[in-house]
Amino acid sequence: MDTFITIEAPSGVNDEEIKNFLTGNIESLYDAMDLQVNHLDDRAQVDDIQITEIELTSDTIHIEYCVEYSAFHGCRDANYVDEDQRSVEGSRNGNKFIFEKFIPPPARSTHEEF
């Protein structure tokens, strides 16, 4: 199993164009992003993911993103929408970016809390 994802931006583009490319192709980053929301609410579902900031250096990339989610609790006739700020980091080699795939932590049970 491959534990890294590689994204290559078009050649000959500057850093601002790379940021636009990554923002426009956010789906290619999903495997590297923490998109889990069940720990916030067991009925939560992801509604939207938006990149809020990208910082580039000559050999690294840091991406801040927002996960918007919602949950509906029919028995209480209550639903809500919220968001969570997160980040992912990777390495850079020219216009090639390498990220570790996100591996969710094992689920916890109430048995572990006692």
Phi and psi restraints in degrees (range 20) as a CNS / XPLOR table:
assign (resid 1 and name C) (resid 2 and name N)
       (resid 2 and name CA) (resid 2 and name C) 1.0 -78.3 20.0 2
assign (resid 2 and name N) (resid 2 and name CA)
       (resid 2 and name C) (resid 3 and name N) 1.0 130.0 20.0 2
assign (resid 2 and name C) (resid 3 and name N)
       (resid 3 and name CA) (resid 3 and name C) 1.0 -101.5 20.0 2
assign (resid 3 and name N) (resid 3 and name CA)
       (resid 3 and name C) (resid 4 and name N) 1.0 3.6 20.0 2
assign (resid 3 and name C) (resid 4 and name N)
       (resid 4 and name CA) (resid 4 and name C) 1.0 -128.2 20.0 2
assign (resid 4 and name N) (resid 4 and name CA)
       (resid 4 and name C) (resid 5 and name N) 1.0 152.5 20.0 2
assign (resid 4 and name C) (resid 5 and name N)
       (resid 5 and name CA) (resid 5 and name C) 1.0 -119.4 20.0 2
assign (resid 5 and name N) (resid 5 and name CA)
       (resid 5 and name C) (resid 6 and name N) 1.0 145.6 20.0 2
assign (resid 5 and name C) (resid 6 and name N)
       (resid 6 and name CA) (resid 6 and name C) 1.0 -121.7 20.0 2
assign (resid 6 and name N) (resid 6 and name CA)
       (resid 6 and name C) (resid 7 and name N) 1.0 131.4 20.0 2
assign (resid 6 and name C) (resid 7 and name N)
       (resid 7 and name CA) (resid 7 and name C) 1.0 -123.5 20.0 2
assign (resid 7 and name N) (resid 7 and name CA)
       (resid 7 and name C) (resid 8 and name N) 1.0 129.2 20.0 2
assign (resid 7 and name C) (resid 8 and name N)
       (resid 8 and name CA) (resid 8 and name C) 1.0 -116.3 20.0 2
assign (resid 8 and name N) (resid 8 and name CA)
       (resid 8 and name C) (resid 9 and name N) 1.0 120.6 20.0 2
assign (resid 8 and name C) (resid 9 and name N)
       (resid 9 and name CA) (resid 9 and name C) 1.0 -79.2 20.0 2
assign (resid 9 and name N) (resid 9 and name CA)
       (resid 9 and name C) (resid 10 and name N) 1.0 158.2 20.0 2
assign (resid 9 and name C) (resid 10 and name N)
       (resid 10 and name CA) (resid 10 and name C) 1.0 -57.2 20.0 2
assign (resid 10 and name N) (resid 10 and name CA)
       (resid 10 and name C) (resid 11 and name N) 1.0 146.5 20.0 2
assign (resid 10 and name C) (resid 11 and name N)
       (resid 11 and name CA) (resid 11 and name C) 1.0 -74.2 20.0 2
assign (resid 11 and name N) (resid 11 and name CA)
       (resid 11 and name C) (resid 12 and name N) 1.0 154.2 20.0 2
assign (resid 11 and name C) (resid 12 and name N)
       (resid 12 and name CA) (resid 12 and name C) 1.0 77.8 20.0 2
assign (resid 12 and name N) (resid 12 and name CA)
       (resid 12 and name C) (resid 13 and name N) 1.0 17.4 20.0 2
assign (resid 12 and name C) (resid 13 and name N)
       (resid 13 and name CA) (resid 13 and name C) 1.0 -107.6 20.0 2
assign (resid 13 and name N) (resid 13 and name CA)
       (resid 13 and name C) (resid 14 and name N) 1.0 152.5 20.0 2
assign (resid 13 and name C) (resid 14 and name N)
       (resid 14 and name CA) (resid 14 and name C) 1.0 -87.0 20.0 2
assign (resid 14 and name N) (resid 14 and name CA)
       (resid 14 and name C) (resid 15 and name N) 1.0 177.9 20.0 2
assign (resid 14 and name C) (resid 15 and name N)
       (resid 15 and name CA) (resid 15 and name C) 1.0 -61.0 20.0 2
assign (resid 15 and name N) (resid 15 and name CA)
       (resid 15 and name C) (resid 16 and name N) 1.0 -38.3 20.0 2
assign (resid 15 and name C) (resid 16 and name N)
       (resid 16 and name CA) (resid 16 and name C) 1.0 -65.4 20.0 2
assign (resid 16 and name N) (resid 16 and name CA)
       (resid 16 and name C) (resid 17 and name N) 1.0 -39.5 20.0 2
assign (resid 16 and name C) (resid 17 and name N)
       (resid 17 and name CA) (resid 17 and name C) 1.0 -69.9 20.0 2
assign (resid 17 and name N) (resid 17 and name CA)
       (resid 17 and name C) (resid 18 and name N) 1.0 -32.1 20.0 2
assign (resid 17 and name C) (resid 18 and name N)
       (resid 18 and name CA) (resid 18 and name C) 1.0 -64.6 20.0 2
assign (resid 18 and name N) (resid 18 and name CA)
       (resid 18 and name C) (resid 19 and name N) 1.0 -43.8 20.0 2
assign (resid 18 and name C) (resid 19 and name N)
       (resid 19 and name CA) (resid 19 and name C) 1.0 -59.6 20.0 2
assign (resid 19 and name N) (resid 19 and name CA)
       (resid 19 and name C) (resid 20 and name N) 1.0 -44.1 20.0 2
assign (resid 19 and name C) (resid 20 and name N)
       (resid 20 and name CA) (resid 20 and name C) 1.0 -64.0 20.0 2
assign (resid 20 and name N) (resid 20 and name CA)
       (resid 20 and name C) (resid 21 and name N) 1.0 -39.5 20.0 2
assign (resid 20 and name C) (resid 21 and name N)
       (resid 21 and name CA) (resid 21 and name C) 1.0 -61.8 20.0 2
assign (resid 21 and name N) (resid 21 and name CA)
       (resid 21 and name C) (resid 22 and name N) 1.0 -47.1 20.0 2
assign (resid 21 and name C) (resid 22 and name N)
       (resid 22 and name CA) (resid 22 and name C) 1.0 -66.5 20.0 2
assign (resid 22 and name N) (resid 22 and name CA)
       (resid 22 and name C) (resid 23 and name N) 1.0 -40.6 20.0 2
assign (resid 22 and name C) (resid 23 and name N)
       (resid 23 and name CA) (resid 23 and name C) 1.0 -63.6 20.0 2
assign (resid 23 and name N) (resid 23 and name CA)
       (resid 23 and name C) (resid 24 and name N) 1.0 -39.3 20.0 2
assign (resid 23 and name C) (resid 24 and name N)
       (resid 24 and name CA) (resid 24 and name C) 1.0 -75.3 20.0 2
assign (resid 24 and name N) (resid 24 and name CA)
       (resid 24 and name C) (resid 25 and name N) 1.0 -17.5 20.0 2
assign (resid 24 and name C) (resid 25 and name N)
       (resid 25 and name CA) (resid 25 and name C) 1.0 -120.7 20.0 2
assign (resid 25 and name N) (resid 25 and name CA)
       (resid 25 and name C) (resid 26 and name N) 1.0 42.0 20.0 2
assign (resid 25 and name C) (resid 26 and name N)
       (resid 26 and name CA) (resid 26 and name C) 1.0 -57.8 20.0 2
assign (resid 26 and name N) (resid 26 and name CA)
       (resid 26 and name C) (resid 27 and name N) 1.0 -29.2 20.0 2
assign (resid 26 and name C) (resid 27 and name N)
       (resid 27 and name CA) (resid 27 and name C) 1.0 -59.3 20.0 2
assign (resid 27 and name N) (resid 27 and name CA)
       (resid 27 and name C) (resid 28 and name N) 1.0 -30.0 20.0 2
assign (resid 27 and name C) (resid 28 and name N)
       (resid 28 and name CA) (resid 28 and name C) 1.0 -69.3 20.0 2
assign (resid 28 and name N) (resid 28 and name CA)
       (resid 28 and name C) (resid 29 and name N) 1.0 -15.0 20.0 2
assign (resid 28 and name C) (resid 29 and name N)
       (resid 29 and name CA) (resid 29 and name C) 1.0 -95.4 20.0 2
assign (resid 29 and name N) (resid 29 and name CA)
       (resid 29 and name C) (resid 30 and name N) 1.0 -9.0 20.0 2
assign (resid 29 and name C) (resid 30 and name N)
       (resid 30 and name CA) (resid 30 and name C) 1.0 -53.9 20.0 2
assign (resid 30 and name N) (resid 30 and name CA)
       (resid 30 and name C) (resid 31 and name N) 1.0 -39.3 20.0 2
assign (resid 30 and name C) (resid 31 and name N)
       (resid 31 and name CA) (resid 31 and name C) 1.0 -65.9 20.0 2
assign (resid 31 and name N) (resid 31 and name CA)
       (resid 31 and name C) (resid 32 and name N) 1.0 -22.1 20.0 2
assign (resid 31 and name C) (resid 32 and name N)
       (resid 32 and name CA) (resid 32 and name C) 1.0 -93.3 20.0 2
assign (resid 32 and name N) (resid 32 and name CA)
       (resid 32 and name C) (resid 33 and name N) 1.0 -14.2 20.0 2
assign (resid 32 and name C) (resid 33 and name N)
       (resid 33 and name CA) (resid 33 and name C) 1.0 -92.5 20.0 2
assign (resid 33 and name N) (resid 33 and name CA)
       (resid 33 and name C) (resid 34 and name N) 1.0 147.3 20.0 2
assign (resid 33 and name C) (resid 34 and name N)
       (resid 34 and name CA) (resid 34 and name C) 1.0 -83.2 20.0 2
assign (resid 34 and name N) (resid 34 and name CA)
       (resid 34 and name C) (resid 35 and name N) 1.0 105.0 20.0 2
assign (resid 34 and name C) (resid 35 and name N)
       (resid 35 and name CA) (resid 35 and name C) 1.0 -111.2 20.0 2
assign (resid 35 and name N) (resid 35 and name CA)
       (resid 35 and name C) (resid 36 and name N) 1.0 16.3 20.0 2
assign (resid 35 and name C) (resid 36 and name N)
       (resid 36 and name CA) (resid 36 and name C) 1.0 -77.0 20.0 2
assign (resid 36 and name N) (resid 36 and name CA)
       (resid 36 and name C) (resid 37 and name N) 1.0 132.0 20.0 2
assign (resid 36 and name C) (resid 37 and name N)
       (resid 37 and name CA) (resid 37 and name C) 1.0 -127.9 20.0 2
assign (resid 37 and name N) (resid 37 and name CA)
       (resid 37 and name C) (resid 38 and name N) 1.0 -3.2 20.0 2
assign (resid 37 and name C) (resid 38 and name N)
       (resid 38 and name CA) (resid 38 and name C) 1.0 -64.2 20.0 2
assign (resid 38 and name N) (resid 38 and name CA)
       (resid 38 and name C) (resid 39 and name N) 1.0 -26.1 20.0 2
assign (resid 38 and name C) (resid 39 and name N)
       (resid 39 and name CA) (resid 39 and name C) 1.0 -72.3 20.0 2
assign (resid 39 and name N) (resid 39 and name CA)
       (resid 39 and name C) (resid 40 and name N) 1.0 -17.8 20.0 2
assign (resid 39 and name C) (resid 40 and name N)
       (resid 40 and name CA) (resid 40 and name C) 1.0 -85.2 20.0 2
assign (resid 40 and name N) (resid 40 and name CA)
       (resid 40 and name C) (resid 41 and name N) 1.0 -36.5 20.0 2
assign (resid 40 and name C) (resid 41 and name N)
       (resid 41 and name CA) (resid 41 and name C) 1.0 -164.1 20.0 2
assign (resid 41 and name N) (resid 41 and name CA)
       (resid 41 and name C) (resid 42 and name N) 1.0 127.3 20.0 2
assign (resid 41 and name C) (resid 42 and name N)
       (resid 42 and name CA) (resid 42 and name C) 1.0 -65.8 20.0 2
assign (resid 42 and name N) (resid 42 and name CA)
       (resid 42 and name C) (resid 43 and name N) 1.0 -12.8 20.0 2
assign (resid 42 and name C) (resid 43 and name N)
       (resid 43 and name CA) (resid 43 and name C) 1.0 -105.0 20.0 2
assign (resid 43 and name N) (resid 43 and name CA)
       (resid 43 and name C) (resid 44 and name N) 1.0 4.0 20.0 2
assign (resid 43 and name C) (resid 44 and name N)
       (resid 44 and name CA) (resid 44 and name C) 1.0 -70.6 20.0 2
assign (resid 44 and name N) (resid 44 and name CA)
       (resid 44 and name C) (resid 45 and name N) 1.0 147.4 20.0 2
assign (resid 44 and name C) (resid 45 and name N)
       (resid 45 and name CA) (resid 45 and name C) 1.0 -135.1 20.0 2
assign (resid 45 and name N) (resid 45 and name CA)
       (resid 45 and name C) (resid 46 and name N) 1.0 146.7 20.0 2
assign (resid 45 and name C) (resid 46 and name N)
       (resid 46 and name CA) (resid 46 and name C) 1.0 -74.1 20.0 2
assign (resid 46 and name N) (resid 46 and name CA)
       (resid 46 and name C) (resid 47 and name N) 1.0 129.9 20.0 2
assign (resid 46 and name C) (resid 47 and name N)
       (resid 47 and name CA) (resid 47 and name C) 1.0 -102.6 20.0 2
assign (resid 47 and name N) (resid 47 and name CA)
       (resid 47 and name C) (resid 48 and name N) 1.0 -36.9 20.0 2
assign (resid 47 and name C) (resid 48 and name N)
       (resid 48 and name CA) (resid 48 and name C) 1.0 -159.7 20.0 2
assign (resid 48 and name N) (resid 48 and name CA)
       (resid 48 and name C) (resid 49 and name N) 1.0 152.0 20.0 2
assign (resid 48 and name C) (resid 49 and name N)
       (resid 49 and name CA) (resid 49 and name C) 1.0 -129.9 20.0 2
assign (resid 49 and name N) (resid 49 and name CA)
       (resid 49 and name C) (resid 50 and name N) 1.0 127.7 20.0 2
assign (resid 49 and name C) (resid 50 and name N)
       (resid 50 and name CA) (resid 50 and name C) 1.0 -131.6 20.0 2
assign (resid 50 and name N) (resid 50 and name CA)
       (resid 50 and name C) (resid 51 and name N) 1.0 133.6 20.0 2
assign (resid 50 and name C) (resid 51 and name N)
       (resid 51 and name CA) (resid 51 and name C) 1.0 -77.9 20.0 2
assign (resid 51 and name N) (resid 51 and name CA)
       (resid 51 and name C) (resid 52 and name N) 1.0 128.2 20.0 2
assign (resid 51 and name C) (resid 52 and name N)
       (resid 52 and name CA) (resid 52 and name C) 1.0 -103.9 20.0 2
assign (resid 52 and name N) (resid 52 and name CA)
       (resid 52 and name C) (resid 53 and name N) 1.0 -25.0 20.0 2
assign (resid 52 and name C) (resid 53 and name N)
       (resid 53 and name CA) (resid 53 and name C) 1.0 -161.1 20.0 2
assign (resid 53 and name N) (resid 53 and name CA)
       (resid 53 and name C) (resid 54 and name N) 1.0 142.7 20.0 2
assign (resid 53 and name C) (resid 54 and name N)
       (resid 54 and name CA) (resid 54 and name C) 1.0 -129.6 20.0 2
assign (resid 54 and name N) (resid 54 and name CA)
       (resid 54 and name C) (resid 55 and name N) 1.0 126.2 20.0 2
assign (resid 54 and name C) (resid 55 and name N)
       (resid 55 and name CA) (resid 55 and name C) 1.0 -113.7 20.0 2
assign (resid 55 and name N) (resid 55 and name CA)
       (resid 55 and name C) (resid 56 and name N) 1.0 125.1 20.0 2
assign (resid 55 and name C) (resid 56 and name N)
       (resid 56 and name CA) (resid 56 and name C) 1.0 -115.4 20.0 2
assign (resid 56 and name N) (resid 56 and name CA)
       (resid 56 and name C) (resid 57 and name N) 1.0 136.5 20.0 2
assign (resid 56 and name C) (resid 57 and name N)
       (resid 57 and name CA) (resid 57 and name C) 1.0 -120.8 20.0 2
assign (resid 57 and name N) (resid 57 and name CA)
       (resid 57 and name C) (resid 58 and name N) 1.0 -175.0 20.0 2
assign (resid 57 and name C) (resid 58 and name N)
       (resid 58 and name CA) (resid 58 and name C) 1.0 -67.0 20.0 2
assign (resid 58 and name N) (resid 58 and name CA)
       (resid 58 and name C) (resid 59 and name N) 1.0 -23.7 20.0 2
assign (resid 58 and name C) (resid 59 and name N)
       (resid 59 and name CA) (resid 59 and name C) 1.0 -134.4 20.0 2
assign (resid 59 and name N) (resid 59 and name CA)
       (resid 59 and name C) (resid 60 and name N) 1.0 5.8 20.0 2
assign (resid 59 and name C) (resid 60 and name N)
       (resid 60 and name CA) (resid 60 and name C) 1.0 -137.9 20.0 2
assign (resid 60 and name N) (resid 60 and name CA)
       (resid 60 and name C) (resid 61 and name N) 1.0 164.1 20.0 2
assign (resid 60 and name C) (resid 61 and name N)
       (resid 61 and name CA) (resid 61 and name C) 1.0 -139.8 20.0 2
assign (resid 61 and name N) (resid 61 and name CA)
       (resid 61 and name C) (resid 62 and name N) 1.0 137.4 20.0 2
assign (resid 61 and name C) (resid 62 and name N)
       (resid 62 and name CA) (resid 62 and name C) 1.0 -129.5 20.0 2
assign (resid 62 and name N) (resid 62 and name CA)
       (resid 62 and name C) (resid 63 and name N) 1.0 124.1 20.0 2
assign (resid 62 and name C) (resid 63 and name N)
       (resid 63 and name CA) (resid 63 and name C) 1.0 -119.8 20.0 2
assign (resid 63 and name N) (resid 63 and name CA)
       (resid 63 and name C) (resid 64 and name N) 1.0 125.4 20.0 2
assign (resid 63 and name C) (resid 64 and name N)
       (resid 64 and name CA) (resid 64 and name C) 1.0 -98.4 20.0 2
assign (resid 64 and name N) (resid 64 and name CA)
       (resid 64 and name C) (resid 65 and name N) 1.0 135.3 20.0 2
assign (resid 64 and name C) (resid 65 and name N)
       (resid 65 and name CA) (resid 65 and name C) 1.0 -143.6 20.0 2
assign (resid 65 and name N) (resid 65 and name CA)
       (resid 65 and name C) (resid 66 and name N) 1.0 160.3 20.0 2
assign (resid 65 and name C) (resid 66 and name N)
       (resid 66 and name CA) (resid 66 and name C) 1.0 -118.2 20.0 2
assign (resid 66 and name N) (resid 66 and name CA)
       (resid 66 and name C) (resid 67 and name N) 1.0 129.5 20.0 2
assign (resid 66 and name C) (resid 67 and name N)
       (resid 67 and name CA) (resid 67 and name C) 1.0 -105.0 20.0 2
assign (resid 67 and name N) (resid 67 and name CA)
       (resid 67 and name C) (resid 68 and name N) 1.0 114.8 20.0 2
assign (resid 67 and name C) (resid 68 and name N)
       (resid 68 and name CA) (resid 68 and name C) 1.0 -95.4 20.0 2
assign (resid 68 and name N) (resid 68 and name CA)
       (resid 68 and name C) (resid 69 and name N) 1.0 133.5 20.0 2
assign (resid 68 and name C) (resid 69 and name N)
       (resid 69 and name CA) (resid 69 and name C) 1.0 -141.6 20.0 2
assign (resid 69 and name N) (resid 69 and name CA)
       (resid 69 and name C) (resid 70 and name N) 1.0 164.0 20.0 2
assign (resid 69 and name C) (resid 70 and name N)
       (resid 70 and name CA) (resid 70 and name C) 1.0 -143.9 20.0 2
assign (resid 70 and name N) (resid 70 and name CA)
       (resid 70 and name C) (resid 71 and name N) 1.0 162.1 20.0 2
assign (resid 70 and name C) (resid 71 and name N)
       (resid 71 and name CA) (resid 71 and name C) 1.0 -146.2 20.0 2
assign (resid 71 and name N) (resid 71 and name CA)
       (resid 71 and name C) (resid 72 and name N) 1.0 147.5 20.0 2
assign (resid 71 and name C) (resid 72 and name N)
       (resid 72 and name CA) (resid 72 and name C) 1.0 -123.7 20.0 2
assign (resid 72 and name N) (resid 72 and name CA)
       (resid 72 and name C) (resid 73 and name N) 1.0 127.5 20.0 2
assign (resid 72 and name C) (resid 73 and name N)
       (resid 73 and name CA) (resid 73 and name C) 1.0 -116.9 20.0 2
assign (resid 73 and name N) (resid 73 and name CA)
       (resid 73 and name C) (resid 74 and name N) 1.0 93.5 20.0 2
assign (resid 73 and name C) (resid 74 and name N)
       (resid 74 and name CA) (resid 74 and name C) 1.0 -62.3 20.0 2
assign (resid 74 and name N) (resid 74 and name CA)
       (resid 74 and name C) (resid 75 and name N) 1.0 -35.1 20.0 2
assign (resid 74 and name C) (resid 75 and name N)
       (resid 75 and name CA) (resid 75 and name C) 1.0 -66.2 20.0 2
assign (resid 75 and name N) (resid 75 and name CA)
       (resid 75 and name C) (resid 76 and name N) 1.0 -25.5 20.0 2
assign (resid 75 and name C) (resid 76 and name N)
       (resid 76 and name CA) (resid 76 and name C) 1.0 -106.0 20.0 2
assign (resid 76 and name N) (resid 76 and name CA)
       (resid 76 and name C) (resid 77 and name N) 1.0 3.1 20.0 2
assign (resid 76 and name C) (resid 77 and name N)
       (resid 77 and name CA) (resid 77 and name C) 1.0 49.1 20.0 2
assign (resid 77 and name N) (resid 77 and name CA)
       (resid 77 and name C) (resid 78 and name N) 1.0 45.3 20.0 2
assign (resid 77 and name C) (resid 78 and name N)
       (resid 78 and name CA) (resid 78 and name C) 1.0 -126.3 20.0 2
assign (resid 78 and name N) (resid 78 and name CA)
       (resid 78 and name C) (resid 79 and name N) 1.0 133.3 20.0 2
assign (resid 78 and name C) (resid 79 and name N)
       (resid 79 and name CA) (resid 79 and name C) 1.0 -137.1 20.0 2
assign (resid 79 and name N) (resid 79 and name CA)
       (resid 79 and name C) (resid 80 and name N) 1.0 156.2 20.0 2
assign (resid 79 and name C) (resid 80 and name N)
       (resid 80 and name CA) (resid 80 and name C) 1.0 -151.1 20.0 2
assign (resid 80 and name N) (resid 80 and name CA)
       (resid 80 and name C) (resid 81 and name N) 1.0 162.6 20.0 2
assign (resid 80 and name C) (resid 81 and name N)
       (resid 81 and name CA) (resid 81 and name C) 1.0 -128.6 20.0 2
assign (resid 81 and name N) (resid 81 and name CA)
       (resid 81 and name C) (resid 82 and name N) 1.0 139.5 20.0 2
assign (resid 81 and name C) (resid 82 and name N)
       (resid 82 and name CA) (resid 82 and name C) 1.0 -149.2 20.0 2
assign (resid 82 and name N) (resid 82 and name CA)
       (resid 82 and name C) (resid 83 and name N) 1.0 177.3 20.0 2
assign (resid 82 and name C) (resid 83 and name N)
       (resid 83 and name CA) (resid 83 and name C) 1.0 -142.4 20.0 2
assign (resid 83 and name N) (resid 83 and name CA)
       (resid 83 and name C) (resid 84 and name N) 1.0 158.4 20.0 2
assign (resid 83 and name C) (resid 84 and name N)
       (resid 84 and name CA) (resid 84 and name C) 1.0 -137.7 20.0 2
assign (resid 84 and name N) (resid 84 and name CA)
       (resid 84 and name C) (resid 85 and name N) 1.0 129.3 20.0 2
assign (resid 84 and name C) (resid 85 and name N)
       (resid 85 and name CA) (resid 85 and name C) 1.0 -87.1 20.0 2
assign (resid 85 and name N) (resid 85 and name CA)
       (resid 85 and name C) (resid 86 and name N) 1.0 133.7 20.0 2
assign (resid 85 and name C) (resid 86 and name N)
       (resid 86 and name CA) (resid 86 and name C) 1.0 -141.9 20.0 2
assign (resid 86 and name N) (resid 86 and name CA)
       (resid 86 and name C) (resid 87 and name N) 1.0 172.3 20.0 2
assign (resid 86 and name C) (resid 87 and name N)
       (resid 87 and name CA) (resid 87 and name C) 1.0 -146.5 20.0 2
assign (resid 87 and name N) (resid 87 and name CA)
       (resid 87 and name C) (resid 88 and name N) 1.0 160.8 20.0 2
assign (resid 87 and name C) (resid 88 and name N)
       (resid 88 and name CA) (resid 88 and name C) 1.0 -142.9 20.0 2
assign (resid 88 and name N) (resid 88 and name CA)
       (resid 88 and name C) (resid 89 and name N) 1.0 144.6 20.0 2
assign (resid 88 and name C) (resid 89 and name N)
       (resid 89 and name CA) (resid 89 and name C) 1.0 -125.1 20.0 2
assign (resid 89 and name N) (resid 89 and name CA)
       (resid 89 and name C) (resid 90 and name N) 1.0 151.7 20.0 2
assign (resid 89 and name C) (resid 90 and name N)
       (resid 90 and name CA) (resid 90 and name C) 1.0 -151.0 20.0 2
assign (resid 90 and name N) (resid 90 and name CA)
       (resid 90 and name C) (resid 91 and name N) 1.0 -177.6 20.0 2
assign (resid 90 and name C) (resid 91 and name N)
       (resid 91 and name CA) (resid 91 and name C) 1.0 -107.5 20.0 2
assign (resid 91 and name N) (resid 91 and name CA)
       (resid 91 and name C) (resid 92 and name N) 1.0 158.7 20.0 2
assign (resid 91 and name C) (resid 92 and name N)
       (resid 92 and name CA) (resid 92 and name C) 1.0 -128.4 20.0 2
assign (resid 92 and name N) (resid 92 and name CA)
       (resid 92 and name C) (resid 93 and name N) 1.0 136.9 20.0 2
assign (resid 92 and name C) (resid 93 and name N)
       (resid 93 and name CA) (resid 93 and name C) 1.0 -135.4 20.0 2
assign (resid 93 and name N) (resid 93 and name CA)
       (resid 93 and name C) (resid 94 and name N) 1.0 92.4 20.0 2
assign (resid 93 and name C) (resid 94 and name N)
       (resid 94 and name CA) (resid 94 and name C) 1.0 69.2 20.0 2
assign (resid 94 and name N) (resid 94 and name CA)
       (resid 94 and name C) (resid 95 and name N) 1.0 -115.8 20.0 2
assign (resid 94 and name C) (resid 95 and name N)
       (resid 95 and name CA) (resid 95 and name C) 1.0 -105.3 20.0 2
assign (resid 95 and name N) (resid 95 and name CA)
       (resid 95 and name C) (resid 96 and name N) 1.0 16.0 20.0 2
assign (resid 95 and name C) (resid 96 and name N)
       (resid 96 and name CA) (resid 96 and name C) 1.0 -107.9 20.0 2
assign (resid 96 and name N) (resid 96 and name CA)
       (resid 96 and name C) (resid 97 and name N) 1.0 131.7 20.0 2
assign (resid 96 and name C) (resid 97 and name N)
       (resid 97 and name CA) (resid 97 and name C) 1.0 -122.5 20.0 2
assign (resid 97 and name N) (resid 97 and name CA)
       (resid 97 and name C) (resid 98 and name N) 1.0 134.3 20.0 2
assign (resid 97 and name C) (resid 98 and name N)
       (resid 98 and name CA) (resid 98 and name C) 1.0 -121.6 20.0 2
assign (resid 98 and name N) (resid 98 and name CA)
       (resid 98 and name C) (resid 99 and name N) 1.0 127.5 20.0 2
assign (resid 98 and name C) (resid 99 and name N)
       (resid 99 and name CA) (resid 99 and name C) 1.0 -125.7 20.0 2
assign (resid 99 and name N) (resid 99 and name CA)
       (resid 99 and name C) (resid 100 and name N) 1.0 147.9 20.0 2
assign (resid 99 and name C) (resid 100 and name N)
       (resid 100 and name CA) (resid 100 and name C) 1.0 -76.2 20.0 2
assign (resid 100 and name N) (resid 100 and name CA)
       (resid 100 and name C) (resid 101 and name N) 1.0 140.2 20.0 2
assign (resid 100 and name C) (resid 101 and name N)
       (resid 101 and name CA) (resid 101 and name C) 1.0 -67.5 20.0 2
assign (resid 101 and name N) (resid 101 and name CA)
       (resid 101 and name C) (resid 102 and name N) 1.0 141.7 20.0 2
assign (resid 101 and name C) (resid 102 and name N)
       (resid 102 and name CA) (resid 102 and name C) 1.0 -75.7 20.0 2
assign (resid 102 and name N) (resid 102 and name CA)
       (resid 102 and name C) (resid 103 and name N) 1.0 128.4 20.0 2
assign (resid 102 and name C) (resid 103 and name N)
       (resid 103 and name CA) (resid 103 and name C) 1.0 -116.1 20.0 2
assign (resid 103 and name N) (resid 103 and name CA)
       (resid 103 and name C) (resid 104 and name N) 1.0 114.4 20.0 2
assign (resid 103 and name C) (resid 104 and name N)
       (resid 104 and name CA) (resid 104 and name C) 1.0 -65.1 20.0 2
assign (resid 104 and name N) (resid 104 and name CA)
       (resid 104 and name C) (resid 105 and name N) 1.0 144.3 20.0 2
assign (resid 104 and name C) (resid 105 and name N)
       (resid 105 and name CA) (resid 105 and name C) 1.0 -66.2 20.0 2
assign (resid 105 and name N) (resid 105 and name CA)
       (resid 105 and name C) (resid 106 and name N) 1.0 155.5 20.0 2
assign (resid 105 and name C) (resid 106 and name N)
       (resid 106 and name CA) (resid 106 and name C) 1.0 -61.2 20.0 2
assign (resid 106 and name N) (resid 106 and name CA)
       (resid 106 and name C) (resid 107 and name N) 1.0 146.3 20.0 2
assign (resid 106 and name C) (resid 107 and name N)
       (resid 107 and name CA) (resid 107 and name C) 1.0 -65.4 20.0 2
assign (resid 107 and name N) (resid 107 and name CA)
       (resid 107 and name C) (resid 108 and name N) 1.0 141.6 20.0 2
assign (resid 107 and name C) (resid 108 and name N)
       (resid 108 and name CA) (resid 108 and name C) 1.0 -97.6 20.0 2
assign (resid 108 and name N) (resid 108 and name CA)
       (resid 108 and name C) (resid 109 and name N) 1.0 151.4 20.0 2
assign (resid 108 and name C) (resid 109 and name N)
       (resid 109 and name CA) (resid 109 and name C) 1.0 -118.7 20.0 2
assign (resid 109 and name N) (resid 109 and name CA)
       (resid 109 and name C) (resid 110 and name N) 1.0 163.0 20.0 2
assign (resid 109 and name C) (resid 110 and name N)
       (resid 110 and name CA) (resid 110 and name C) 1.0 -65.0 20.0 2
assign (resid 110 and name N) (resid 110 and name CA)
       (resid 110 and name C) (resid 111 and name N) 1.0 -23.2 20.0 2
assign (resid 110 and name C) (resid 111 and name N)
       (resid 111 and name CA) (resid 111 and name C) 1.0 -59.1 20.0 2
assign (resid 111 and name N) (resid 111 and name CA)
       (resid 111 and name C) (resid 112 and name N) 1.0 -36.0 20.0 2
assign (resid 111 and name C) (resid 112 and name N)
       (resid 112 and name CA) (resid 112 and name C) 1.0 -70.4 20.0 2
assign (resid 112 and name N) (resid 112 and name CA)
       (resid 112 and name C) (resid 113 and name N) 1.0 -21.0 20.0 2
assign (resid 112 and name C) (resid 113 and name N)
       (resid 113 and name CA) (resid 113 and name C) 1.0 -84.5 20.0 2
assign (resid 113 and name N) (resid 113 and name CA)
       (resid 113 and name C) (resid 114 and name N) 1.0 -15.0 20.0 2
